[in-house]
Amino acid sequence: MTLVWYLQRLRAMSAGEVVHRVKERLGRWNEAGKLRRVAGQKWDARCLEVPRLPWRERVPPELGKQLAADAEKLISGEWQLFGWKSVAVGAPPCWHRDATLGVVVDPEIPARKLDHRHLEHDADARAIWEINRWNEVTRLAMHSALNGDEQAIRTAQIWLEDWCERNTPGRGINWTSPLEAALRLMNYCWFDAIVRGCCDGELVQRQDALTARIVPAHAWWIWKRRSFGSSANNHLIGELSALVMATARWPGLEKMTCAAKEVKELLEGEILRQFATDGGNLEQALHYHLFAWEMCWHAGLAAGGYKPEVMERLTRAAQYFVDAVEAPESWDFGDSDDAQVLPLTLRRMNAAAEFRGWFLNRAEGATLRFWLGEPPRGIKAAMRGQWLTYDESGQALWRDARWTVRADASALGLGSMASHGHLDALHVSLWYEQHALVIDPGTGAYYGNAALRAKLAAWEAHNGPVPVSGRATPRRMGAFLWADHHEKPGLAVHEEICVMSLESEGESVRRAVHATHDLVEICDEVGAEQSYVITWQLGPGWRVEQERPRGFVCRHAEAIPAGVTFNGDGIESCEVVECEASPHFRERVMTQALRVTFRGTMTTVWRKCG
């Protein structure tokens, strides 16, 4: 890391956090030895029925078939990273290999000496961690339980034994992130419950040995290395959720790690801190909203529920997700790495739609209802044809049968780092005839392609008006570190018009959005002192044709054409350009965009052609 990064990172910390981090760093020198002692320590491994597994008679018809198809590919070593990218990982997998590049990270390097942000040959830690979260072994166990294939569970146990042999606690990249350990532990809770539910003596005996090798070391390390201070975002929620689940399943862990009551209270505090009172997640990243919510929900089920205030906040968060997400072509705002907590959906690629269906008690959520039971009560689809605003979270939504409009007037992100935020203030996303028409361009990558990550998060990648000369702030100082945050934009609805405003670097920008069944009209006011640019980036599948100087037709193979016109005396140029976008983590595509330069006031009108 550069000196500038370290200086900015220090500025993001309080004095108490700096002291805590120094002590934590010093404690890592003998961490590997402590982990070995914990792993060899005798403990009360008796377990309770947490999580509670569903009855096999209620299996949705499609689920058994999908699990069998998934298991066949997994056992052959063909896995799908991030839900979309097919790679050969081996059977058992090579646990230290970035399967997208073929780069292997030395598993014997002490974890404290590894900088997972900068690996050799541009390997991406996130790609390596993807196969180490144990979603796939849980998926194999699910297949085994529902389809009667005990060999699949034996294969999964062999893989976990191999993982333990090749991932000495305290060594290698898989012992650098407490969140990654937490995701493994959450999956192992389910895996262990499914294996023991099969009532096979040989499997259970093998499972006892695995549990002794895995659970104490993971739980102890997560508790000791849990996130804190300026880093306490969704990572801390995940770490505490894993500990709630583990201590609920194995009460004997409390003597080795923490009291179940204490960790549950800490988690409840984080839920109230990280989810706004209107339900939005303050990280300002829609994917992480669901990711954090799901971890909290699993922990709540394991702990027998939360206090009323926390349950109300999680219910509002579920309602927010239902209102804010558009599926299946979601195009989330903020960061997204297509992570999943547990492999509970029918198809991972359709997770957003399935969770939305579960929240609304619709057929799309049948698989989640099978695994998780009933969703939070009272979640409803919003009234059509009206603006719905989340003032604290800074989002406004409008829907009818033809259009979905999502307007962003949010702060940059959570806390002093705003780790997962993008420069998307005043951005408007449009869906037309259920297809993503105007998009937020996505995330791209984290560590493996820093240039693409910076490009897709920039002001210029979003469609809020930006000076042609650009903006100097906020500044990205690292993969998850922003400096000089912008002020939270204004947001209000007046007479069915959503009005957003941004003050930045001495400039004032105002955007008004009016939506009806026939059209979406967006009026931008920027002043006449300098030229501004707006880039309307279209979703994949849309092609643009120019009809007249300021009028264009957007065509899609599966939708009625949409037209767009630009109106205003200060328009200087309109052009069709090609821009990069990332529909999924580590996926890059080129899409068309309309780039308009103007001064003063400009109105953009989107409507159905004809």
C-alpha positions as CSV (number, residue, x, y, z in Angstrom):
1,M,0.0,0.0,0.0
2,T,1.2,3.6,-0.7
3,L,2.1,6.1,2.0
4,V,-0.9,8.2,0.9
5,W,-3.2,5.3,1.5
6,Y,-1.9,4.7,5.0
7,L,-2.2,8.4,5.8
8,Q,-5.8,8.5,4.6
9,R,-6.6,5.3,6.4
10,L,-5.3,6.8,9.6
11,R,-7.5,9.8,9.1
12,A,-10.6,7.5,8.8
13,M,-9.8,6.1,12.3
14,S,-10.4,7.5,15.8
15,A,-7.5,7.6,18.3
16,G,-9.0,4.6,20.1
17,E,-9.2,2.6,16.9
18,V,-5.5,3.3,16.2
19,V,-4.5,2.0,19.6
20,H,-6.8,-1.1,19.2
21,R,-5.2,-1.9,15.8
22,V,-1.7,-1.6,17.1
23,K,-2.5,-4.1,19.9
24,E,-4.3,-6.4,17.4
25,R,-1.3,-6.4,15.1
26,L,1.1,-7.3,17.9
27,G,-1.2,-10.1,18.9
28,R,-0.9,-11.7,15.5
29,W,2.7,-12.7,16.0
30,N,1.7,-15.8,18.0
31,E,-1.7,-16.2,16.5
32,A,-0.9,-19.4,14.6
33,G,0.2,-21.1,17.9
34,K,-2.9,-20.0,19.7
35,L,-5.0,-21.4,16.9
36,R,-3.3,-24.8,17.1
37,R,-3.9,-24.9,20.8
38,V,-7.6,-24.0,20.4
39,A,-8.0,-26.7,17.7
40,G,-6.5,-29.3,20.0
41,Q,-8.4,-28.3,23.1
42,K,-11.1,-30.5,24.4
43,W,-14.6,-29.0,24.4
44,D,-18.2,-30.0,24.8
45,A,-19.2,-30.6,21.2
46,R,-22.8,-31.6,21.9
47,C,-25.1,-29.8,19.4
48,L,-28.7,-28.6,19.3
49,E,-31.2,-28.7,16.4
50,V,-30.0,-25.4,15.0
51,P,-30.8,-24.7,12.2
52,R,-34.1,-26.5,12.1
53,L,-34.3,-28.4,8.8
54,P,-37.6,-28.6,6.8
55,W,-39.6,-31.8,6.3
56,R,-38.6,-33.7,3.2
57,E,-42.2,-34.3,2.1
58,R,-42.6,-30.6,1.3
59,V,-39.8,-30.3,-1.2
60,P,-40.7,-28.1,-4.2
61,P,-40.8,-30.2,-7.3
62,E,-38.0,-28.3,-9.1
63,L,-35.6,-28.2,-6.2
64,G,-34.7,-31.9,-6.2
65,K,-33.9,-31.8,-9.9
66,Q,-31.9,-28.6,-9.7
67,L,-29.9,-30.0,-6.7
68,A,-29.1,-33.2,-8.6
69,A,-27.9,-31.2,-11.7
70,D,-25.8,-28.9,-9.6
71,A,-24.3,-31.9,-7.7
72,E,-23.2,-33.6,-10.9
73,K,-21.3,-30.6,-12.0
74,L,-19.7,-29.9,-8.6
75,I,-18.5,-33.5,-8.2
76,S,-16.9,-33.3,-11.6
77,G,-15.0,-30.2,-10.6
78,E,-17.0,-27.8,-12.7
79,W,-18.1,-24.9,-10.5
80,Q,-19.7,-21.5,-11.3
81,L,-18.0,-18.6,-9.6
82,F,-20.2,-15.6,-8.6
83,G,-23.1,-17.6,-10.0
84,W,-22.2,-17.2,-13.7
85,K,-18.6,-18.0,-14.5
86,S,-17.9,-21.7,-15.2
87,V,-14.4,-22.8,-14.2
88,A,-12.6,-26.0,-13.5
89,V,-11.5,-26.1,-9.9
90,G,-10.6,-29.7,-9.4
91,A,-12.2,-32.4,-7.2
92,P,-11.3,-31.6,-4.5
93,P,-10.7,-28.0,-5.5
94,C,-7.3,-26.3,-5.4
95,W,-8.2,-24.1,-2.4
96,H,-5.5,-21.4,-3.0
97,R,-6.0,-20.9,-6.7
98,D,-7.6,-18.0,-8.5
99,A,-9.5,-20.3,-11.0
100,T,-10.1,-17.3,-13.3
101,L,-6.4,-16.8,-13.9
102,G,-4.8,-20.1,-12.8
103,V,-2.6,-18.4,-10.2
104,V,-1.9,-20.2,-7.0
105,V,-1.0,-18.4,-3.8
106,D,1.5,-20.2,-1.5
107,P,-0.6,-21.8,1.3
108,E,2.4,-21.8,3.7
109,I,2.9,-18.1,4.0
110,P,1.9,-16.9,7.4
111,A,-1.5,-15.1,7.0
112,R,-0.2,-12.0,8.9
113,K,2.5,-11.5,6.1
114,L,0.0,-11.8,3.2
115,D,-1.5,-8.6,1.7
116,H,-4.6,-10.0,0.1
117,R,-5.1,-6.7,-1.7
118,H,-2.0,-7.1,-3.8
119,L,-1.3,-10.7,-4.9
120,E,1.2,-11.9,-7.4
121,H,0.2,-11.9,-11.1
122,D,-2.9,-9.9,-10.5
123,A,-4.7,-12.7,-8.7
124,D,-7.9,-11.6,-7.0
125,A,-8.4,-12.7,-3.4
126,R,-12.2,-12.5,-3.9
127,A,-12.0,-15.2,-6.6
128,I,-10.0,-17.5,-4.3
129,W,-12.3,-16.9,-1.4
130,E,-15.3,-17.7,-3.5
131,I,-14.5,-21.4,-3.5
132,N,-13.6,-21.4,0.2
133,R,-17.0,-20.3,1.5
134,W,-18.2,-23.9,1.4
135,N,-21.5,-23.0,-0.3
136,E,-20.8,-25.9,-2.7
137,V,-20.3,-28.5,0.1
138,T,-23.6,-27.3,1.7
139,R,-25.3,-27.7,-1.7
140,L,-24.0,-31.2,-2.0
141,A,-25.4,-32.1,1.4
142,M,-28.7,-30.6,0.4
143,H,-28.8,-32.8,-2.7
144,S,-27.8,-35.8,-0.6
145,A,-30.5,-35.3,1.9
146,L,-33.3,-34.6,-0.5
147,N,-32.4,-37.1,-3.3
148,G,-31.0,-39.9,-1.1
149,D,-27.5,-39.7,-2.5
150,E,-25.2,-40.4,0.5
151,Q,-22.1,-40.6,-1.7
152,A,-22.5,-36.9,-2.3
153,I,-22.1,-36.2,1.5
154,R,-19.1,-38.5,1.7
155,T,-17.5,-36.5,-1.2
156,A,-18.2,-33.3,0.6
157,Q,-16.7,-34.6,3.8
158,I,-13.6,-35.7,1.9
159,W,-13.3,-32.2,0.5
160,L,-13.6,-30.6,3.9
161,E,-10.9,-33.0,5.3
162,D,-8.7,-31.9,2.4
163,W,-9.4,-28.3,3.2
164,C,-8.3,-28.8,6.8
165,E,-5.1,-30.5,5.6
166,R,-4.2,-27.7,3.2
167,N,-5.3,-24.7,5.3
168,T,-3.3,-24.7,8.5
169,P,-4.9,-22.2,10.9
170,G,-3.0,-19.0,10.7
171,R,-1.4,-19.7,7.3
172,G,-2.4,-18.9,3.7
173,I,-5.0,-16.5,2.2
174,N,-8.0,-18.3,3.7
175,W,-6.9,-17.1,7.2
176,T,-6.7,-13.4,6.3
177,S,-10.4,-12.4,6.5
178,P,-12.6,-13.0,9.5
179,L,-15.7,-12.6,7.3
180,E,-14.5,-15.4,5.1
181,A,-14.2,-17.6,8.1
182,A,-17.6,-16.5,9.2
183,L,-19.2,-17.5,5.9
184,R,-17.5,-20.9,6.2
185,L,-18.8,-21.4,9.7
186,M,-22.4,-20.4,8.7
187,N,-22.3,-23.0,5.9
188,Y,-20.8,-25.6,8.2
189,C,-23.7,-25.1,10.7
190,W,-26.1,-26.1,7.9
191,F,-23.8,-28.9,6.6
192,D,-23.4,-30.4,10.0
193,A,-27.1,-30.3,10.7
194,I,-27.9,-32.0,7.3
195,V,-25.3,-34.7,7.8
196,R,-26.5,-35.6,11.3
197,G,-30.1,-35.5,10.0
198,C,-29.2,-38.5,7.7
199,C,-28.8,-40.7,10.8
200,D,-25.9,-42.6,9.3
201,G,-23.4,-43.8,12.0
202,E,-20.4,-43.7,9.7
203,L,-21.2,-40.3,8.4
204,V,-21.8,-38.9,12.0
205,Q,-18.5,-40.4,13.2
206,R,-16.6,-38.7,10.4
207,Q,-18.5,-35.5,11.1
208,D,-17.5,-35.5,14.7
209,A,-13.8,-35.4,13.7
210,L,-14.5,-32.6,11.2
211,T,-16.4,-30.6,13.7
212,A,-13.5,-30.8,16.2
213,R,-11.0,-29.6,13.5
214,I,-13.2,-26.8,12.1
215,V,-15.6,-25.3,14.6
216,P,-13.4,-24.2,17.6
217,A,-10.6,-22.7,15.6
218,H,-13.0,-20.8,13.3
219,A,-15.2,-19.5,16.1
220,W,-12.3,-18.5,18.3
221,W,-10.5,-16.7,15.5
222,I,-13.6,-14.9,14.3
223,W,-14.3,-13.6,17.8
224,K,-10.7,-12.5,18.3
225,R,-10.3,-10.9,14.9
226,R,-13.8,-9.5,14.4
227,S,-14.0,-6.1,12.5
228,F,-14.1,-2.9,14.5
229,G,-14.0,0.9,14.2
230,S,-14.1,2.3,10.7
231,S,-14.0,-1.3,9.2
232,A,-17.2,-2.4,11.0
233,N,-19.5,-2.7,8.1
234,N,-21.3,-5.8,6.7
235,H,-18.2,-7.8,7.7
236,L,-19.0,-7.3,11.4
237,I,-22.6,-8.3,10.8
238,G,-21.4,-11.5,9.2
239,E,-18.9,-12.3,11.9
240,L,-21.4,-11.8,14.7
241,S,-24.1,-13.7,12.8
242,A,-21.8,-16.7,12.4
243,L,-21.0,-16.6,16.1
244,V,-24.7,-16.4,17.0
245,M,-25.4,-19.4,14.8
246,A,-22.4,-21.4,16.1
247,T,-23.0,-20.8,19.8
248,A,-26.7,-21.7,19.3
249,R,-25.8,-25.0,17.7
250,W,-22.8,-25.8,19.9
251,P,-23.4,-24.1,23.3
252,G,-20.1,-25.5,24.5
253,L,-18.4,-22.9,22.3
254,E,-19.3,-20.1,24.8
255,K,-16.4,-21.2,27.1
256,M,-13.9,-20.9,24.3
257,T,-15.2,-17.7,22.6
258,C,-18.0,-15.5,23.9
259,A,-21.3,-15.6,25.7
260,A,-24.2,-16.2,23.3
261,K,-26.2,-13.4,24.9
262,E,-23.3,-10.9,24.5
263,V,-22.7,-11.7,20.8
264,K,-26.4,-11.5,20.1
265,E,-26.7,-8.1,21.8
266,L,-23.7,-6.9,19.7
267,L,-25.4,-8.0,16.5
268,E,-28.6,-6.3,17.4
269,G,-26.7,-3.1,17.9
270,E,-25.1,-3.4,14.5
271,I,-28.4,-4.1,12.8
272,L,-29.8,-0.8,14.3
273,R,-26.6,1.0,13.3
274,Q,-26.2,-0.2,9.8
275,F,-29.8,-0.3,8.6
276,A,-31.5,3.1,8.5
277,T,-34.8,3.7,10.3
278,D,-36.5,3.6,6.9
279,G,-34.9,0.2,6.2
280,G,-32.2,1.1,3.8
281,N,-28.7,-0.2,4.4
282,L,-26.3,2.7,5.0
283,E,-23.5,1.1,2.9
284,Q,-25.5,2.4,-0.2
285,A,-25.0,-0.9,-2.1
286,L,-28.2,-2.8,-2.9
287,H,-26.4,-6.2,-3.2
288,Y,-24.8,-5.8,0.2
289,H,-28.2,-4.8,1.6
290,L,-29.5,-8.3,0.9
291,F,-26.2,-9.9,1.8
292,A,-26.2,-8.3,5.3
293,W,-30.0,-8.8,5.8
294,E,-29.7,-12.6,5.1
295,M,-26.9,-13.0,7.6
296,C,-28.9,-11.3,10.2
297,W,-32.0,-13.4,9.5
298,H,-30.1,-16.7,9.8
299,A,-28.7,-15.6,13.1
300,G,-32.2,-14.5,14.3
301,L,-33.6,-17.9,13.4
302,A,-30.8,-19.6,15.3
303,A,-31.2,-17.4,18.4
304,G,-35.0,-17.6,18.6
305,G,-35.6,-14.1,17.4
306,Y,-34.6,-10.6,18.2
307,K,-36.0,-7.9,20.4
308,P,-39.0,-6.1,18.8
309,E,-37.1,-2.9,17.7
310,V,-34.6,-5.1,15.8
311,M,-37.3,-7.2,14.2
312,E,-39.1,-4.1,13.1
313,R,-35.9,-2.7,11.5
314,L,-35.3,-6.0,9.6
315,T,-38.9,-6.0,8.4
316,R,-38.4,-2.5,7.1
317,A,-35.2,-3.6,5.5
318,A,-37.0,-6.4,3.7
319,Q,-39.7,-3.9,2.5
320,Y,-37.0,-1.6,1.3
321,F,-35.4,-4.4,-0.8
322,V,-38.8,-5.3,-2.3
323,D,-39.3,-1.7,-3.3
324,A,-35.8,-1.0,-4.5
325,V,-34.8,-4.1,-6.5
326,E,-36.0,-4.8,-10.0
327,A,-35.7,-8.4,-11.1
328,P,-34.5,-10.3,-13.1
329,E,-32.4,-7.5,-14.7
330,S,-31.5,-5.9,-11.4
331,W,-28.4,-3.7,-12.1
332,D,-27.9,-2.8,-8.4
333,F,-26.4,0.5,-7.2
334,G,-23.2,0.6,-5.3
335,D,-20.8,-2.3,-5.0
336,S,-21.8,-5.9,-5.9
337,D,-19.6,-9.0,-5.9
338,D,-22.6,-11.4,-6.4
339,A,-21.9,-13.1,-3.1
340,Q,-24.3,-15.5,-1.4
341,V,-24.5,-16.4,2.3
342,L,-26.0,-19.9,2.0
343,P,-27.0,-21.7,-1.2
344,L,-30.7,-21.7,-0.5
345,T,-32.2,-20.3,-3.7
346,L,-33.3,-22.5,-6.6
347,R,-30.8,-20.8,-8.9
348,R,-28.1,-18.5,-7.7
349,M,-28.4,-16.2,-10.7
350,N,-32.0,-15.5,-9.8
351,A,-31.4,-14.8,-6.1
352,A,-32.8,-11.3,-6.1
353,A,-36.0,-12.3,-7.8
354,E,-36.4,-15.3,-5.5
355,F,-35.8,-13.3,-2.3
356,R,-38.3,-10.7,-3.5
357,G,-40.8,-13.5,-4.3
358,W,-40.3,-15.0,-0.8
359,F,-40.8,-11.6,0.9
360,L,-44.0,-11.1,-1.0
361,N,-45.2,-14.8,-0.5
362,R,-45.2,-15.4,-4.3
363,A,-44.4,-18.6,-6.2
364,E,-40.9,-17.4,-7.1
365,G,-40.0,-17.7,-3.4
366,A,-41.1,-21.3,-2.9
367,T,-37.6,-22.7,-2.5
368,L,-36.6,-20.1,0.1
369,R,-39.9,-20.8,1.9
370,F,-39.0,-24.4,2.0
371,W,-35.6,-23.8,3.7
372,L,-36.4,-20.7,5.8
373,G,-40.1,-20.9,6.5
374,E,-42.3,-17.8,6.5
375,P,-40.8,-14.4,5.7
376,P,-41.2,-11.3,7.8
377,R,-44.8,-10.3,8.1
378,G,-46.5,-7.4,6.4
379,I,-44.3,-7.0,3.3
380,K,-46.3,-5.6,0.4
381,A,-45.7,-4.5,-3.2
382,A,-45.9,-0.7,-3.4
383,M,-48.8,1.2,-5.0
384,R,-48.3,1.7,-8.7
385,G,-48.0,5.1,-10.3
386,Q,-46.8,6.9,-7.1
387,W,-43.5,8.0,-5.9
388,L,-42.1,6.1,-2.9
389,T,-39.3,7.9,-1.0
390,Y,-36.8,6.7,1.5
391,D,-35.5,10.0,2.8
392,E,-32.8,8.7,5.2
393,S,-31.5,6.2,2.7
394,G,-31.8,8.7,-0.2
395,Q,-33.8,6.7,-2.7
396,A,-37.0,7.3,-4.6
397,L,-38.9,4.7,-6.6
398,W,-41.8,4.9,-9.1
399,R,-43.4,1.9,-10.8
400,D,-46.3,1.0,-13.1
401,A,-46.9,-1.7,-15.7
402,R,-44.5,-0.1,-18.2
403,W,-41.8,1.9,-16.3
404,T,-39.7,1.5,-13.2
405,V,-37.7,4.5,-12.1
406,R,-35.1,4.5,-9.4
407,A,-33.6,7.9,-8.4
408,D,-30.5,8.1,-6.2
409,A,-30.0,10.9,-3.7
410,S,-27.9,9.0,-1.3
411,A,-24.8,9.7,0.8
412,L,-21.6,8.1,-0.4
413,G,-21.7,5.2,2.0
414,L,-21.3,4.0,5.6
415,G,-18.9,5.7,8.0
416,S,-15.6,7.4,7.3
417,M,-14.5,4.9,4.6
418,A,-17.8,4.5,2.6
419,S,-16.3,1.2,1.5
420,H,-18.9,0.1,-1.0
421,G,-20.3,3.4,-2.2
422,H,-20.1,4.7,-5.8
423,L,-20.3,8.3,-7.1
424,D,-23.9,7.8,-8.2
425,A,-25.6,10.8,-6.6
426,L,-28.5,12.0,-8.8
427,H,-28.3,8.9,-11.0
428,V,-31.5,7.6,-12.4
429,S,-32.0,4.0,-13.5
430,L,-34.9,3.1,-15.8
431,W,-36.6,-0.2,-16.6
432,Y,-38.9,-0.3,-19.6
433,E,-41.3,-3.2,-20.3
434,Q,-39.3,-5.1,-17.6
435,H,-36.0,-4.7,-19.4
436,A,-33.1,-2.6,-17.9
437,L,-33.0,0.4,-20.3
438,V,-30.8,3.0,-18.4
439,I,-28.4,1.2,-16.1
440,D,-25.9,1.7,-13.3
441,P,-22.8,0.1,-14.8
442,G,-22.0,-2.3,-12.0
443,T,-18.7,-3.0,-10.1
444,G,-16.4,-5.0,-12.4
445,A,-13.8,-6.3,-9.9
446,Y,-12.2,-5.5,-6.5
447,Y,-8.5,-6.3,-6.4
448,G,-8.0,-8.0,-9.8
449,N,-8.8,-4.9,-11.9
450,A,-8.4,-1.7,-10.0
451,A,-8.7,0.5,-13.1
452,L,-12.1,-1.0,-14.1
453,R,-13.3,-0.7,-10.5
454,A,-12.4,2.9,-10.3
455,K,-13.9,3.6,-13.8
456,L,-17.3,2.1,-13.1
457,A,-17.6,3.8,-9.7
458,A,-16.8,7.3,-11.0
459,W,-19.1,10.3,-11.6
460,E,-18.7,9.9,-15.3
461,A,-20.0,6.3,-15.3
462,H,-23.3,7.5,-13.9
463,N,-25.8,9.8,-15.4
464,G,-26.0,12.7,-12.9
465,P,-24.8,15.9,-14.6
466,V,-21.0,16.2,-14.3
467,P,-18.8,19.2,-15.3
468,V,-16.9,18.5,-18.6
469,S,-13.8,19.4,-16.6
470,G,-14.7,16.7,-14.0
471,R,-14.9,16.6,-10.3
472,A,-11.9,16.2,-8.0
473,T,-13.9,14.8,-5.0
474,P,-14.7,12.4,-3.5
475,R,-11.3,10.7,-4.0
476,R,-10.8,6.9,-4.2
477,M,-7.7,6.1,-2.0
478,G,-8.0,2.3,-2.1
479,A,-10.3,-0.5,-3.1
480,F,-12.5,0.3,-0.1
481,L,-11.5,3.7,1.0
482,W,-12.9,7.1,-0.1
483,A,-11.7,10.6,1.0
484,D,-13.6,13.9,0.9
485,H,-17.1,12.6,0.8
486,H,-19.8,14.7,-0.9
487,E,-22.7,16.0,1.1
488,K,-25.9,14.0,1.1
489,P,-28.1,15.3,-1.8
490,G,-31.5,16.8,-1.2
491,L,-34.6,14.7,-2.0
492,A,-38.2,15.8,-2.1
493,V,-41.4,15.0,-4.0
494,H,-43.6,18.0,-5.0
495,E,-46.8,17.5,-6.9
496,E,-45.7,14.0,-8.3
497,I,-42.3,15.3,-9.3
498,C,-39.2,13.9,-7.6
499,V,-36.6,16.7,-7.1
500,M,-33.0,15.9,-6.2
501,S,-30.2,18.4,-5.6
502,L,-26.4,18.2,-5.1
503,E,-23.9,20.8,-3.8
504,S,-20.4,19.8,-4.7
505,E,-17.1,21.8,-5.1
506,G,-19.0,25.1,-5.2
507,E,-21.5,24.0,-7.9
508,S,-25.2,23.4,-7.5
509,V,-27.0,20.8,-9.6
510,R,-30.8,20.2,-9.6
511,R,-32.6,17.2,-11.2
512,A,-36.4,16.8,-11.4
513,V,-38.0,13.5,-12.5
514,H,-41.6,13.3,-13.6
515,A,-43.0,9.8,-14.4
516,T,-46.3,8.8,-16.0
517,H,-47.4,5.7,-17.9
518,D,-46.6,7.4,-21.2
519,L,-43.2,9.0,-20.4
520,V,-40.4,9.7,-18.0
521,E,-39.3,13.3,-18.1
522,I,-36.0,14.4,-16.5
523,C,-35.1,18.0,-16.2
524,D,-31.5,19.0,-15.3
525,E,-30.5,22.5,-14.2
526,V,-26.8,23.3,-13.9
527,G,-26.3,27.0,-14.6
528,A,-24.7,28.6,-17.6
529,E,-21.1,29.2,-16.3
530,Q,-19.7,25.9,-17.6
531,S,-20.5,22.9,-19.7
532,Y,-21.9,19.7,-18.2
533,V,-22.1,16.2,-19.6
534,I,-24.7,13.4,-19.0
535,T,-24.1,9.9,-20.2
536,W,-27.2,7.7,-20.5
537,Q,-25.8,4.2,-20.6
538,L,-28.2,1.6,-21.9
539,G,-28.5,-2.0,-20.8
540,P,-27.1,-4.9,-22.9
541,G,-29.3,-5.7,-25.8
542,W,-30.4,-2.2,-26.6
543,R,-29.2,-0.5,-29.8
544,V,-29.6,3.2,-30.7
545,E,-30.6,4.8,-34.0
546,Q,-30.7,8.5,-34.5
547,E,-34.0,9.8,-35.9
548,R,-33.3,13.5,-35.9
549,P,-30.6,15.8,-34.4
550,R,-31.8,15.4,-30.8
551,G,-34.0,12.4,-31.1
552,F,-33.1,8.7,-30.9
553,V,-34.8,5.3,-31.0
554,C,-33.6,2.5,-28.7
555,R,-34.4,-1.0,-30.0
556,H,-34.4,-4.3,-28.1
557,A,-35.2,-7.8,-29.5
558,E,-37.7,-8.5,-26.7
559,A,-39.3,-5.1,-26.1
560,I,-41.3,-2.4,-27.9
561,P,-38.9,0.4,-29.1
562,A,-38.3,3.3,-26.7
563,G,-37.6,6.8,-27.9
564,V,-35.6,9.6,-26.2
565,T,-35.4,13.3,-27.0
566,F,-33.2,16.1,-25.6
567,N,-34.7,19.5,-25.3
568,G,-32.9,22.8,-24.3
569,D,-31.3,25.9,-25.9
570,G,-28.0,25.2,-24.2
571,I,-27.4,21.7,-25.8
572,E,-23.9,21.7,-27.4
573,S,-23.7,18.1,-28.6
574,C,-25.4,14.6,-28.7
575,E,-23.5,11.5,-29.6
576,V,-23.7,7.7,-29.4
577,V,-20.8,6.1,-27.6
578,E,-19.7,2.7,-26.4
579,C,-19.2,2.2,-22.6
580,E,-18.0,-0.6,-20.4
581,A,-20.5,-2.3,-17.9
582,S,-20.4,-5.2,-15.5
583,P,-23.6,-7.2,-15.3
584,H,-22.0,-9.6,-12.8
585,F,-18.8,-9.5,-10.7
586,R,-15.7,-10.1,-12.9
587,E,-17.8,-9.9,-16.1
588,R,-17.3,-7.1,-18.7
589,V,-19.5,-6.1,-21.6
590,M,-19.7,-3.1,-23.9
591,T,-23.0,-1.3,-24.2
592,Q,-24.2,1.8,-26.1
593,A,-24.8,5.1,-24.4
594,L,-26.1,8.6,-25.3
595,R,-23.7,11.3,-24.2
596,V,-25.1,14.9,-24.2
597,T,-23.1,18.1,-23.4
598,F,-25.1,21.2,-22.4
599,R,-25.3,24.3,-20.3
600,G,-28.2,25.8,-18.3
601,T,-31.3,23.6,-18.5
602,M,-32.0,20.4,-20.4
603,T,-35.0,18.1,-20.4
604,T,-34.6,14.4,-21.4
605,V,-37.9,12.6,-22.3
606,W,-38.1,8.8,-22.5
607,R,-41.3,7.4,-24.0
608,K,-42.7,4.4,-25.8
609,C,-42.2,4.8,-29.6
610,G,-45.3,5.3,-31.6
